[in-house]
């Protein structure tokens, strides 16, 4: 009887410890996965941000060149003629 009770206690304790260790390992793995996903998302956002910055800077440079061109036309010609040329 004592042997069966001792065997039951050891098996129960091993099961409880196994469950807690399993949960602990699962939490560690989930934390590492979450950190990896956040890094990947941050890298993707950095790429999108860089593309947006390049697009915006390109647009600004293009618009500045166009503004300088129009500004030069306004200085050299009458305003109404510039408007017709632009249309």
HTML snippet that shows the backbone in 3Dmol.js (N, CA, C, O; Angstrom):
<script src="https://3Dmol.org/build/3Dmol-min.js"></script>
<div id="view" style="width:600px;height:400px;position:relative"></div>
<script>
const pdb = `
ATOM      1  N   UNK A   1       0.821  -1.191   0.000  1.00  0.00           N
ATOM      2  CA  UNK A   1       0.000   0.000   0.000  1.00  0.00           C
ATOM      3  C   UNK A   1       0.870   1.261   0.000  1.00  0.00           C
ATOM      4  O   UNK A   1       0.632   2.196  -0.765  1.00  0.00           O
ATOM      5  N   UNK A   2       1.877   1.267   0.870  1.00  0.00           N
ATOM      6  CA  UNK A   2       2.755   2.432   0.910  1.00  0.00           C
ATOM      7  C   UNK A   2       3.520   2.589  -0.399  1.00  0.00           C
ATOM      8  O   UNK A   2       3.762   3.708  -0.853  1.00  0.00           O
ATOM      9  N   UNK A   3       3.897   1.473  -1.001  1.00  0.00           N
ATOM     10  CA  UNK A   3       4.623   1.517  -2.252  1.00  0.00           C
ATOM     11  C   UNK A   3       3.749   2.143  -3.359  1.00  0.00           C
ATOM     12  O   UNK A   3       4.236   2.950  -4.150  1.00  0.00           O
ATOM     13  N   UNK A   4       2.486   1.776  -3.408  1.00  0.00           N
ATOM     14  CA  UNK A   4       1.565   2.318  -4.406  1.00  0.00           C
ATOM     15  C   UNK A   4       1.336   3.809  -4.164  1.00  0.00           C
ATOM     16  O   UNK A   4       1.278   4.594  -5.110  1.00  0.00           O
ATOM     17  N   UNK A   5       1.208   4.196  -2.897  1.00  0.00           N
ATOM     18  CA  UNK A   5       1.011   5.598  -2.558  1.00  0.00           C
ATOM     19  C   UNK A   5       2.254   6.417  -2.918  1.00  0.00           C
ATOM     20  O   UNK A   5       2.131   7.524  -3.443  1.00  0.00           O
ATOM     21  N   UNK A   6       3.432   5.891  -2.646  1.00  0.00           N
ATOM     22  CA  UNK A   6       4.672   6.567  -2.981  1.00  0.00           C
ATOM     23  C   UNK A   6       4.824   6.686  -4.505  1.00  0.00           C
ATOM     24  O   UNK A   6       5.237   7.724  -5.022  1.00  0.00           O
ATOM     25  N   UNK A   7       4.484   5.610  -5.204  1.00  0.00           N
ATOM     26  CA  UNK A   7       4.554   5.643  -6.676  1.00  0.00           C
ATOM     27  C   UNK A   7       3.585   6.669  -7.241  1.00  0.00           C
ATOM     28  O   UNK A   7       3.925   7.392  -8.178  1.00  0.00           O
ATOM     29  N   UNK A   8       2.382   6.739  -6.683  1.00  0.00           N
ATOM     30  CA  UNK A   8       1.385   7.725  -7.123  1.00  0.00           C
ATOM     31  C   UNK A   8       1.894   9.149  -6.873  1.00  0.00           C
ATOM     32  O   UNK A   8       1.746  10.017  -7.734  1.00  0.00           O
ATOM     33  N   UNK A   9       2.487   9.391  -5.709  1.00  0.00           N
ATOM     34  CA  UNK A   9       2.983  10.724  -5.366  1.00  0.00           C
ATOM     35  C   UNK A   9       4.121  11.134  -6.302  1.00  0.00           C
ATOM     36  O   UNK A   9       4.181  12.278  -6.754  1.00  0.00           O
ATOM     37  N   UNK A  10       5.025  10.190  -6.588  1.00  0.00           N
ATOM     38  CA  UNK A  10       6.132  10.498  -7.492  1.00  0.00           C
ATOM     39  C   UNK A  10       5.607  10.788  -8.892  1.00  0.00           C
ATOM     40  O   UNK A  10       6.043  11.746  -9.531  1.00  0.00           O
ATOM     41  N   UNK A  11       4.663   9.959  -9.379  1.00  0.00           N
ATOM     42  CA  UNK A  11       4.094  10.195 -10.712  1.00  0.00           C
ATOM     43  C   UNK A  11       3.344  11.525 -10.774  1.00  0.00           C
ATOM     44  O   UNK A  11       3.451  12.251 -11.763  1.00  0.00           O
ATOM     45  N   UNK A  12       2.592  11.846  -9.732  1.00  0.00           N
ATOM     46  CA  UNK A  12       1.837  13.104  -9.704  1.00  0.00           C
ATOM     47  C   UNK A  12       2.788  14.285  -9.663  1.00  0.00           C
ATOM     48  O   UNK A  12       2.590  15.274 -10.370  1.00  0.00           O
ATOM     49  N   UNK A  13       3.826  14.185  -8.831  1.00  0.00           N
ATOM     50  CA  UNK A  13       4.796  15.265  -8.741  1.00  0.00           C
ATOM     51  C   UNK A  13       5.542  15.440 -10.060  1.00  0.00           C
ATOM     52  O   UNK A  13       5.788  16.568 -10.487  1.00  0.00           O
ATOM     53  N   UNK A  14       5.901  14.335 -10.708  1.00  0.00           N
ATOM     54  CA  UNK A  14       6.576  14.418 -12.003  1.00  0.00           C
ATOM     55  C   UNK A  14       5.664  15.047 -13.046  1.00  0.00           C
ATOM     56  O   UNK A  14       6.121  15.845 -13.864  1.00  0.00           O
ATOM     57  N   UNK A  15       4.390  14.700 -13.028  1.00  0.00           N
ATOM     58  CA  UNK A  15       3.437  15.300 -13.966  1.00  0.00           C
ATOM     59  C   UNK A  15       3.277  16.785 -13.743  1.00  0.00           C
ATOM     60  O   UNK A  15       3.240  17.561 -14.697  1.00  0.00           O
ATOM     61  N   UNK A  16       3.179  17.191 -12.470  1.00  0.00           N
ATOM     62  CA  UNK A  16       3.019  18.615 -12.148  1.00  0.00           C
ATOM     63  C   UNK A  16       4.257  19.394 -12.562  1.00  0.00           C
ATOM     64  O   UNK A  16       4.149  20.457 -13.174  1.00  0.00           O
ATOM     65  N   UNK A  17       5.434  18.869 -12.232  1.00  0.00           N
ATOM     66  CA  UNK A  17       6.674  19.534 -12.605  1.00  0.00           C
ATOM     67  C   UNK A  17       6.799  19.590 -14.125  1.00  0.00           C
ATOM     68  O   UNK A  17       7.228  20.602 -14.680  1.00  0.00           O
ATOM     69  N   UNK A  18       6.427  18.509 -14.791  1.00  0.00           N
ATOM     70  CA  UNK A  18       6.478  18.472 -16.255  1.00  0.00           C
ATOM     71  C   UNK A  18       5.579  19.516 -16.882  1.00  0.00           C
ATOM     72  O   UNK A  18       5.960  20.162 -17.857  1.00  0.00           O
ATOM     73  N   UNK A  19       4.392  19.686 -16.332  1.00  0.00           N
ATOM     74  CA  UNK A  19       3.457  20.685 -16.857  1.00  0.00           C
ATOM     75  C   UNK A  19       4.023  22.087 -16.667  1.00  0.00           C
ATOM     76  O   UNK A  19       4.003  22.898 -17.592  1.00  0.00           O
ATOM     77  N   UNK A  20       4.529  22.374 -15.469  1.00  0.00           N
ATOM     78  CA  UNK A  20       5.075  23.706 -15.221  1.00  0.00           C
ATOM     79  C   UNK A  20       6.295  23.979 -16.090  1.00  0.00           C
ATOM     80  O   UNK A  20       6.439  25.086 -16.609  1.00  0.00           O
ATOM     81  N   UNK A  21       7.171  23.001 -16.259  1.00  0.00           N
ATOM     82  CA  UNK A  21       8.334  23.185 -17.123  1.00  0.00           C
ATOM     83  C   UNK A  21       7.884  23.377 -18.569  1.00  0.00           C
ATOM     84  O   UNK A  21       8.434  24.216 -19.282  1.00  0.00           O
ATOM     85  N   UNK A  22       6.894  22.609 -19.002  1.00  0.00           N
ATOM     86  CA  UNK A  22       6.376  22.752 -20.363  1.00  0.00           C
ATOM     87  C   UNK A  22       5.772  24.119 -20.602  1.00  0.00           C
ATOM     88  O   UNK A  22       6.000  24.729 -21.647  1.00  0.00           O
ATOM     89  N   UNK A  23       5.007  24.602 -19.644  1.00  0.00           N
ATOM     90  CA  UNK A  23       4.407  25.941 -19.768  1.00  0.00           C
ATOM     91  C   UNK A  23       5.502  26.997 -19.799  1.00  0.00           C
ATOM     92  O   UNK A  23       5.440  27.933 -20.597  1.00  0.00           O
ATOM     93  N   UNK A  24       6.497  26.855 -18.943  1.00  0.00           N
ATOM     94  CA  UNK A  24       7.609  27.808 -18.896  1.00  0.00           C
ATOM     95  C   UNK A  24       8.356  27.835 -20.230  1.00  0.00           C
ATOM     96  O   UNK A  24       8.665  28.909 -20.746  1.00  0.00           O
ATOM     97  N   UNK A  25       8.643  26.665 -20.786  1.00  0.00           N
ATOM     98  CA  UNK A  25       9.322  26.596 -22.082  1.00  0.00           C
ATOM     99  C   UNK A  25       8.463  27.189 -23.199  1.00  0.00           C
ATOM    100  O   UNK A  25       8.979  27.851 -24.100  1.00  0.00           O
ATOM    101  N   UNK A  26       7.151  26.950 -23.138  1.00  0.00           N
ATOM    102  CA  UNK A  26       6.252  27.506 -24.145  1.00  0.00           C
ATOM    103  C   UNK A  26       6.229  29.031 -24.059  1.00  0.00           C
ATOM    104  O   UNK A  26       6.192  29.704 -25.090  1.00  0.00           O
ATOM    105  N   UNK A  27       6.251  29.581 -22.855  1.00  0.00           N
ATOM    106  CA  UNK A  27       6.274  31.034 -22.693  1.00  0.00           C
ATOM    107  C   UNK A  27       7.579  31.634 -23.220  1.00  0.00           C
ATOM    108  O   UNK A  27       7.576  32.696 -23.841  1.00  0.00           O
ATOM    109  N   UNK A  28       8.682  30.950 -22.969  1.00  0.00           N
ATOM    110  CA  UNK A  28       9.963  31.426 -23.493  1.00  0.00           C
ATOM    111  C   UNK A  28       9.954  31.409 -25.017  1.00  0.00           C
ATOM    112  O   UNK A  28      10.374  32.376 -25.654  1.00  0.00           O
ATOM    113  N   UNK A  29       9.475  30.310 -25.603  1.00  0.00           N
ATOM    114  CA  UNK A  29       9.423  30.207 -27.065  1.00  0.00           C
ATOM    115  C   UNK A  29       8.498  31.267 -27.652  1.00  0.00           C
ATOM    116  O   UNK A  29       8.811  31.862 -28.684  1.00  0.00           O
ATOM    117  N   UNK A  30       7.358  31.508 -27.000  1.00  0.00           N
ATOM    118  CA  UNK A  30       6.423  32.523 -27.487  1.00  0.00           C
ATOM    119  C   UNK A  30       7.029  33.921 -27.399  1.00  0.00           C
ATOM    120  O   UNK A  30       6.836  34.745 -28.293  1.00  0.00           O
ATOM    121  N   UNK A  31       7.756  34.182 -26.328  1.00  0.00           N
ATOM    122  CA  UNK A  31       8.405  35.486 -26.172  1.00  0.00           C
ATOM    123  C   UNK A  31       9.454  35.701 -27.261  1.00  0.00           C
ATOM    124  O   UNK A  31       9.537  36.791 -27.827  1.00  0.00           O
ATOM    125  N   UNK A  32      10.253  34.679 -27.561  1.00  0.00           N
ATOM    126  CA  UNK A  32      11.261  34.791 -28.615  1.00  0.00           C
ATOM    127  C   UNK A  32      10.607  34.993 -29.975  1.00  0.00           C
ATOM    128  O   UNK A  32      11.097  35.776 -30.789  1.00  0.00           O
ATOM    129  N   UNK A  33       9.496  34.287 -30.230  1.00  0.00           N
ATOM    130  CA  UNK A  33       8.781  34.442 -31.496  1.00  0.00           C
ATOM    131  C   UNK A  33       8.217  35.852 -31.625  1.00  0.00           C
ATOM    132  O   UNK A  33       8.276  36.462 -32.693  1.00  0.00           O
ATOM    133  N   UNK A  34       7.671  36.358 -30.528  1.00  0.00           N
ATOM    134  CA  UNK A  34       7.100  37.706 -30.546  1.00  0.00           C
ATOM    135  C   UNK A  34       8.185  38.751 -30.799  1.00  0.00           C
ATOM    136  O   UNK A  34       7.972  39.691 -31.565  1.00  0.00           O
ATOM    137  N   UNK A  35       9.339  38.595 -30.166  1.00  0.00           N
ATOM    138  CA  UNK A  35      10.449  39.524 -30.380  1.00  0.00           C
ATOM    139  C   UNK A  35      10.928  39.458 -31.829  1.00  0.00           C
ATOM    140  O   UNK A  35      11.206  40.488 -32.442  1.00  0.00           O
ATOM    141  N   UNK A  36      11.024  38.239 -32.376  1.00  0.00           N
ATOM    142  CA  UNK A  36      11.449  38.079 -33.771  1.00  0.00           C
ATOM    143  C   UNK A  36      10.453  38.736 -34.716  1.00  0.00           C
ATOM    144  O   UNK A  36      10.845  39.403 -35.673  1.00  0.00           O
ATOM    145  N   UNK A  37       9.150  38.546 -34.443  1.00  0.00           N
ATOM    146  CA  UNK A  37       8.125  39.169 -35.289  1.00  0.00           C
ATOM    147  C   UNK A  37       8.170  40.693 -35.206  1.00  0.00           C
ATOM    148  O   UNK A  37       7.979  41.376 -36.212  1.00  0.00           O
ATOM    149  N   UNK A  38       8.421  41.226 -34.010  1.00  0.00           N
ATOM    150  CA  UNK A  38       8.513  42.679 -33.863  1.00  0.00           C
ATOM    151  C   UNK A  38       9.718  43.232 -34.618  1.00  0.00           C
ATOM    152  O   UNK A  38       9.626  44.279 -35.259  1.00  0.00           O
ATOM    153  N   UNK A  39      10.840  42.533 -34.544  1.00  0.00           N
ATOM    154  CA  UNK A  39      12.023  42.981 -35.297  1.00  0.00           C
ATOM    155  C   UNK A  39      11.757  42.950 -36.795  1.00  0.00           C
ATOM    156  O   UNK A  39      12.133  43.870 -37.522  1.00  0.00           O
ATOM    157  N   UNK A  40      11.108  41.890 -37.246  1.00  0.00           N
ATOM    158  CA  UNK A  40      10.798  41.790 -38.678  1.00  0.00           C
ATOM    159  C   UNK A  40       9.859  42.916 -39.103  1.00  0.00           C
ATOM    160  O   UNK A  40      10.042  43.524 -40.158  1.00  0.00           O
ATOM    161  N   UNK A  41       8.856  43.184 -38.276  1.00  0.00           N
ATOM    162  CA  UNK A  41       7.910  44.263 -38.582  1.00  0.00           C
ATOM    163  C   UNK A  41       8.622  45.607 -38.584  1.00  0.00           C
ATOM    164  O   UNK A  41       8.365  46.442 -39.451  1.00  0.00           O
ATOM    165  N   UNK A  42       9.515  45.826 -37.622  1.00  0.00           N
ATOM    166  CA  UNK A  42      10.271  47.085 -37.579  1.00  0.00           C
ATOM    167  C   UNK A  42      11.155  47.244 -38.809  1.00  0.00           C
ATOM    168  O   UNK A  42      11.276  48.341 -39.354  1.00  0.00           O
ATOM    169  N   UNK A  43      11.773  46.145 -39.247  1.00  0.00           N
ATOM    170  CA  UNK A  43      12.601  46.211 -40.455  1.00  0.00           C
ATOM    171  C   UNK A  43      11.753  46.532 -41.683  1.00  0.00           C
ATOM    172  O   UNK A  43      12.161  47.328 -42.529  1.00  0.00           O
ATOM    173  N   UNK A  44      10.575  45.915 -41.781  1.00  0.00           N
ATOM    174  CA  UNK A  44       9.685  46.203 -42.913  1.00  0.00           C
ATOM    175  C   UNK A  44       9.209  47.647 -42.876  1.00  0.00           C
ATOM    176  O   UNK A  44       9.134  48.303 -43.915  1.00  0.00           O
ATOM    177  N   UNK A  45       8.886  48.149 -41.685  1.00  0.00           N
ATOM    178  CA  UNK A  45       8.476  49.549 -41.567  1.00  0.00           C
ATOM    179  C   UNK A  45       9.608  50.491 -41.944  1.00  0.00           C
ATOM    180  O   UNK A  45       9.374  51.535 -42.553  1.00  0.00           O
ATOM    181  N   UNK A  46      10.836  50.128 -41.585  1.00  0.00           N
ATOM    182  CA  UNK A  46      11.980  50.964 -41.946  1.00  0.00           C
ATOM    183  C   UNK A  46      12.148  51.009 -43.461  1.00  0.00           C
ATOM    184  O   UNK A  46      12.466  52.059 -44.019  1.00  0.00           O
ATOM    185  N   UNK A  47      11.936  49.875 -44.129  1.00  0.00           N
ATOM    186  CA  UNK A  47      12.036  49.845 -45.592  1.00  0.00           C
ATOM    187  C   UNK A  47      10.944  50.710 -46.214  1.00  0.00           C
ATOM    188  O   UNK A  47      11.211  51.487 -47.131  1.00  0.00           O
ATOM    189  N   UNK A  48       9.712  50.576 -45.714  1.00  0.00           N
ATOM    190  CA  UNK A  48       8.613  51.394 -46.239  1.00  0.00           C
ATOM    191  C   UNK A  48       8.859  52.880 -45.976  1.00  0.00           C
ATOM    192  O   UNK A  48       8.578  53.719 -46.832  1.00  0.00           O
ATOM    193  N   UNK A  49       9.379  53.200 -44.802  1.00  0.00           N
ATOM    194  CA  UNK A  49       9.672  54.591 -44.469  1.00  0.00           C
ATOM    195  C   UNK A  49      10.740  55.140 -45.403  1.00  0.00           C
ATOM    196  O   UNK A  49      10.627  56.268 -45.883  1.00  0.00           O
ATOM    197  N   UNK A  50      11.782  54.345 -45.665  1.00  0.00           N
ATOM    198  CA  UNK A  50      12.854  54.792 -46.561  1.00  0.00           C
ATOM    199  C   UNK A  50      12.311  55.032 -47.968  1.00  0.00           C
ATOM    200  O   UNK A  50      12.668  56.017 -48.615  1.00  0.00           O
ATOM    201  N   UNK A  51      11.449  54.131 -48.441  1.00  0.00           N
ATOM    202  CA  UNK A  51      10.849  54.317 -49.769  1.00  0.00           C
ATOM    203  C   UNK A  51       9.989  55.572 -49.814  1.00  0.00           C
ATOM    204  O   UNK A  51      10.023  56.321 -50.790  1.00  0.00           O
ATOM    205  N   UNK A  52       9.214  55.798 -48.750  1.00  0.00           N
ATOM    206  CA  UNK A  52       8.359  56.981 -48.697  1.00  0.00           C
ATOM    207  C   UNK A  52       9.204  58.255 -48.670  1.00  0.00           C
ATOM    208  O   UNK A  52       8.869  59.242 -49.325  1.00  0.00           O
ATOM    209  N   UNK A  53      10.304  58.228 -47.906  1.00  0.00           N
ATOM    210  CA  UNK A  53      11.186  59.396 -47.857  1.00  0.00           C
ATOM    211  C   UNK A  53      11.802  59.671 -49.233  1.00  0.00           C
ATOM    212  O   UNK A  53      11.866  60.822 -49.664  1.00  0.00           O
ATOM    213  N   UNK A  54      12.253  58.623 -49.916  1.00  0.00           N
ATOM    214  CA  UNK A  54      12.830  58.811 -51.244  1.00  0.00           C
ATOM    215  C   UNK A  54      11.798  59.364 -52.215  1.00  0.00           C
ATOM    216  O   UNK A  54      12.102  60.243 -53.021  1.00  0.00           O
ATOM    217  N   UNK A  55      10.576  58.846 -52.135  1.00  0.00           N
ATOM    218  CA  UNK A  55       9.506  59.324 -53.004  1.00  0.00           C
ATOM    219  C   UNK A  55       9.184  60.786 -52.718  1.00  0.00           C
ATOM    220  O   UNK A  55       9.019  61.592 -53.634  1.00  0.00           O
ATOM    221  N   UNK A  56       9.099  61.115 -51.427  1.00  0.00           N
ATOM    222  CA  UNK A  56       8.770  62.477 -51.045  1.00  0.00           C
ATOM    223  C   UNK A  56       9.889  63.427 -51.464  1.00  0.00           C
ATOM    224  O   UNK A  56       9.620  64.500 -52.004  1.00  0.00           O
ATOM    225  N   UNK A  57      11.131  63.043 -51.220  1.00  0.00           N
ATOM    226  CA  UNK A  57      12.241  63.909 -51.607  1.00  0.00           C
ATOM    227  C   UNK A  57      12.305  64.086 -53.118  1.00  0.00           C
ATOM    228  O   UNK A  57      12.571  65.183 -53.609  1.00  0.00           O
ATOM    229  N   UNK A  58      12.059  63.004 -53.855  1.00  0.00           N
ATOM    230  CA  UNK A  58      12.030  63.109 -55.310  1.00  0.00           C
ATOM    231  C   UNK A  58      10.943  64.043 -55.788  1.00  0.00           C
ATOM    232  O   UNK A  58      11.143  64.815 -56.726  1.00  0.00           O
ATOM    233  N   UNK A  59       9.795  63.973 -55.145  1.00  0.00           N
ATOM    234  CA  UNK A  59       8.689  64.841 -55.512  1.00  0.00           C
ATOM    235  C   UNK A  59       9.015  66.295 -55.203  1.00  0.00           C
ATOM    236  O   UNK A  59       8.723  67.187 -56.001  1.00  0.00           O
ATOM    237  N   UNK A  60       9.615  66.529 -54.055  1.00  0.00           N
ATOM    238  CA  UNK A  60       9.966  67.895 -53.673  1.00  0.00           C
ATOM    239  C   UNK A  60      10.988  68.467 -54.645  1.00  0.00           C
ATOM    240  O   UNK A  60      10.872  69.613 -55.080  1.00  0.00           O
ATOM    241  N   UNK A  61      11.986  67.663 -54.980  1.00  0.00           N
ATOM    242  CA  UNK A  61      13.020  68.139 -55.909  1.00  0.00           C
ATOM    243  C   UNK A  61      12.408  68.432 -57.269  1.00  0.00           C
ATOM    244  O   UNK A  61      12.722  69.446 -57.892  1.00  0.00           O
ATOM    245  N   UNK A  62      11.526  67.534 -57.733  1.00  0.00           N
ATOM    246  CA  UNK A  62      10.867  67.754 -59.027  1.00  0.00           C
ATOM    247  C   UNK A  62      10.009  69.010 -58.986  1.00  0.00           C
ATOM    248  O   UNK A  62      10.029  69.811 -59.921  1.00  0.00           O
ATOM    249  N   UNK A  63       9.258  69.184 -57.908  1.00  0.00           N
ATOM    250  CA  UNK A  63       8.398  70.365 -57.790  1.00  0.00           C
ATOM    251  C   UNK A  63       9.216  71.636 -57.672  1.00  0.00           C
ATOM    252  O   UNK A  63       8.812  72.680 -58.184  1.00  0.00           O
ATOM    253  N   UNK A  64      10.370  71.566 -57.000  1.00  0.00           N
ATOM    254  CA  UNK A  64      11.218  72.758 -56.905  1.00  0.00           C
ATOM    255  C   UNK A  64      11.774  73.121 -58.275  1.00  0.00           C
ATOM    256  O   UNK A  64      11.846  74.299 -58.624  1.00  0.00           O
ATOM    257  N   UNK A  65      12.164  72.122 -59.049  1.00  0.00           N
ATOM    258  CA  UNK A  65      12.678  72.401 -60.394  1.00  0.00           C
ATOM    259  C   UNK A  65      11.579  73.015 -61.251  1.00  0.00           C
ATOM    260  O   UNK A  65      11.828  73.950 -62.012  1.00  0.00           O
ATOM    261  N   UNK A  66      10.370  72.491 -61.126  1.00  0.00           N
ATOM    262  CA  UNK A  66       9.237  73.037 -61.888  1.00  0.00           C
ATOM    263  C   UNK A  66       8.928  74.461 -61.436  1.00  0.00           C
ATOM    264  O   UNK A  66       8.636  75.325 -62.263  1.00  0.00           O
ATOM    265  N   UNK A  67       8.991  74.710 -60.142  1.00  0.00           N
ATOM    266  CA  UNK A  67       8.725  76.055 -59.619  1.00  0.00           C
ATOM    267  C   UNK A  67       9.778  77.037 -60.119  1.00  0.00           C
ATOM    268  O   UNK A  67       9.458  78.174 -60.466  1.00  0.00           O
ATOM    269  N   UNK A  68      11.022  76.600 -60.156  1.00  0.00           N
ATOM    270  CA  UNK A  68      12.075  77.480 -60.670  1.00  0.00           C
ATOM    271  C   UNK A  68      11.860  77.772 -62.151  1.00  0.00           C
ATOM    272  O   UNK A  68      12.063  78.897 -62.607  1.00  0.00           O
ATOM    273  N   UNK A  69      11.451  76.753 -62.893  1.00  0.00           N
ATOM    274  CA  UNK A  69      11.205  76.951 -64.325  1.00  0.00           C
ATOM    275  C   UNK A  69      10.079  77.951 -64.531  1.00  0.00           C
ATOM    276  O   UNK A  69      10.202  78.868 -65.343  1.00  0.00           O
ATOM    277  N   UNK A  70       8.980  77.779 -63.801  1.00  0.00           N
ATOM    278  CA  UNK A  70       7.835  78.693 -63.934  1.00  0.00           C
ATOM    279  C   UNK A  70       8.221  80.085 -63.451  1.00  0.00           C
ATOM    280  O   UNK A  70       7.842  81.090 -64.053  1.00  0.00           O
ATOM    281  N   UNK A  71       8.974  80.134 -62.368  1.00  0.00           N
ATOM    282  CA  UNK A  71       9.418  81.423 -61.854  1.00  0.00           C
ATOM    283  C   UNK A  71      10.260  82.162 -62.887  1.00  0.00           C
ATOM    284  O   UNK A  71      10.130  83.375 -63.052  1.00  0.00           O
ATOM    285  N   UNK A  72      11.121  81.427 -63.579  1.00  0.00           N
ATOM    286  CA  UNK A  72      11.922  82.038 -64.641  1.00  0.00           C
ATOM    287  C   UNK A  72      11.057  82.530 -65.780  1.00  0.00           C
ATOM    288  O   UNK A  72      11.341  83.581 -66.355  1.00  0.00           O
ATOM    289  N   UNK A  73      10.000  81.793 -66.124  1.00  0.00           N
ATOM    290  CA  UNK A  73       9.105  82.214 -67.193  1.00  0.00           C
ATOM    291  C   UNK A  73       8.335  83.470 -66.806  1.00  0.00           C
ATOM    292  O   UNK A  73       8.119  84.357 -67.631  1.00  0.00           O
ATOM    293  N   UNK A  74       7.925  83.535 -65.549  1.00  0.00           N
ATOM    294  CA  UNK A  74       7.176  84.705 -65.086  1.00  0.00           C
ATOM    295  C   UNK A  74       8.069  85.940 -65.123  1.00  0.00           C
ATOM    296  O   UNK A  74       7.609  87.028 -65.470  1.00  0.00           O
ATOM    297  N   UNK A  75       9.318  85.785 -64.774  1.00  0.00           N
ATOM    298  CA  UNK A  75      10.222  86.936 -64.786  1.00  0.00           C
ATOM    299  C   UNK A  75      10.476  87.441 -66.204  1.00  0.00           C
ATOM    300  O   UNK A  75      10.637  88.642 -66.421  1.00  0.00           O
ATOM    301  N   UNK A  76      10.512  86.516 -67.171  1.00  0.00           N
ATOM    302  CA  UNK A  76      10.869  86.896 -68.540  1.00  0.00           C
ATOM    303  C   UNK A  76       9.663  87.274 -69.393  1.00  0.00           C
ATOM    304  O   UNK A  76       9.794  88.064 -70.328  1.00  0.00           O
ATOM    305  N   UNK A  77       8.512  86.733 -69.091  1.00  0.00           N
ATOM    306  CA  UNK A  77       7.333  86.959 -69.947  1.00  0.00           C
ATOM    307  C   UNK A  77       6.187  87.527 -69.134  1.00  0.00           C
ATOM    308  O   UNK A  77       6.263  87.674 -67.914  1.00  0.00           O
ATOM    309  N   UNK A  78       5.131  87.838 -69.850  1.00  0.00           N
ATOM    310  CA  UNK A  78       3.938  88.319 -69.153  1.00  0.00           C
ATOM    311  C   UNK A  78       3.210  87.129 -68.538  1.00  0.00           C
ATOM    312  O   UNK A  78       3.290  86.016 -69.058  1.00  0.00           O
ATOM    313  N   UNK A  79       2.508  87.356 -67.444  1.00  0.00           N
ATOM    314  CA  UNK A  79       1.887  86.285 -66.673  1.00  0.00           C
ATOM    315  C   UNK A  79       0.845  85.496 -67.456  1.00  0.00           C
ATOM    316  O   UNK A  79       0.808  84.272 -67.336  1.00  0.00           O
ATOM    317  N   UNK A  80       0.001  86.141 -68.250  1.00  0.00           N
ATOM    318  CA  UNK A  80      -1.065  85.442 -68.961  1.00  0.00           C
ATOM    319  C   UNK A  80      -0.489  84.420 -69.936  1.00  0.00           C
ATOM    320  O   UNK A  80      -1.067  83.352 -70.138  1.00  0.00           O
ATOM    321  N   UNK A  81       0.641  84.747 -70.533  1.00  0.00           N
ATOM    322  CA  UNK A  81       1.267  83.824 -71.482  1.00  0.00           C
ATOM    323  C   UNK A  81       1.768  82.565 -70.763  1.00  0.00           C
ATOM    324  O   UNK A  81       1.682  81.466 -71.310  1.00  0.00           O
ATOM    325  N   UNK A  82       2.284  82.719 -69.560  1.00  0.00           N
ATOM    326  CA  UNK A  82       2.759  81.574 -68.775  1.00  0.00           C
ATOM    327  C   UNK A  82       1.601  80.641 -68.441  1.00  0.00           C
ATOM    328  O   UNK A  82       1.740  79.420 -68.512  1.00  0.00           O
ATOM    329  N   UNK A  83       0.478  81.211 -68.084  1.00  0.00           N
ATOM    330  CA  UNK A  83      -0.688  80.393 -67.748  1.00  0.00           C
ATOM    331  C   UNK A  83      -1.125  79.597 -68.957  1.00  0.00           C
ATOM    332  O   UNK A  83      -1.433  78.414 -68.814  1.00  0.00           O
ATOM    333  N   UNK A  84      -1.169  80.176 -70.125  1.00  0.00           N
ATOM    334  CA  UNK A  84      -1.567  79.440 -71.334  1.00  0.00           C
ATOM    335  C   UNK A  84      -0.548  78.370 -71.671  1.00  0.00           C
ATOM    336  O   UNK A  84      -0.935  77.281 -72.095  1.00  0.00           O
ATOM    337  N   UNK A  85       0.722  78.633 -71.500  1.00  0.00           N
ATOM    338  CA  UNK A  85       1.739  77.634 -71.770  1.00  0.00           C
ATOM    339  C   UNK A  85       1.641  76.465 -70.798  1.00  0.00           C
ATOM    340  O   UNK A  85       1.863  75.311 -71.165  1.00  0.00           O
ATOM    341  N   UNK A  86       1.310  76.781 -69.572  1.00  0.00           N
ATOM    342  CA  UNK A  86       1.194  75.721 -68.569  1.00  0.00           C
ATOM    343  C   UNK A  86       0.008  74.809 -68.808  1.00  0.00           C
ATOM    344  O   UNK A  86       0.064  73.615 -68.513  1.00  0.00           O
ATOM    345  N   UNK A  87      -1.075  75.375 -69.346  1.00  0.00           N
ATOM    346  CA  UNK A  87      -2.258  74.564 -69.606  1.00  0.00           C
ATOM    347  C   UNK A  87      -2.038  73.720 -70.847  1.00  0.00           C
ATOM    348  O   UNK A  87      -2.922  72.959 -71.240  1.00  0.00           O
TER     349      UNK A  87
END
`;
const viewer = $3Dmol.createViewer("view");
viewer.addModel(pdb, "pdb");
viewer.setStyle({}, {cartoon: {color: "spectrum"}});
viewer.zoomTo();
viewer.render();
</script>
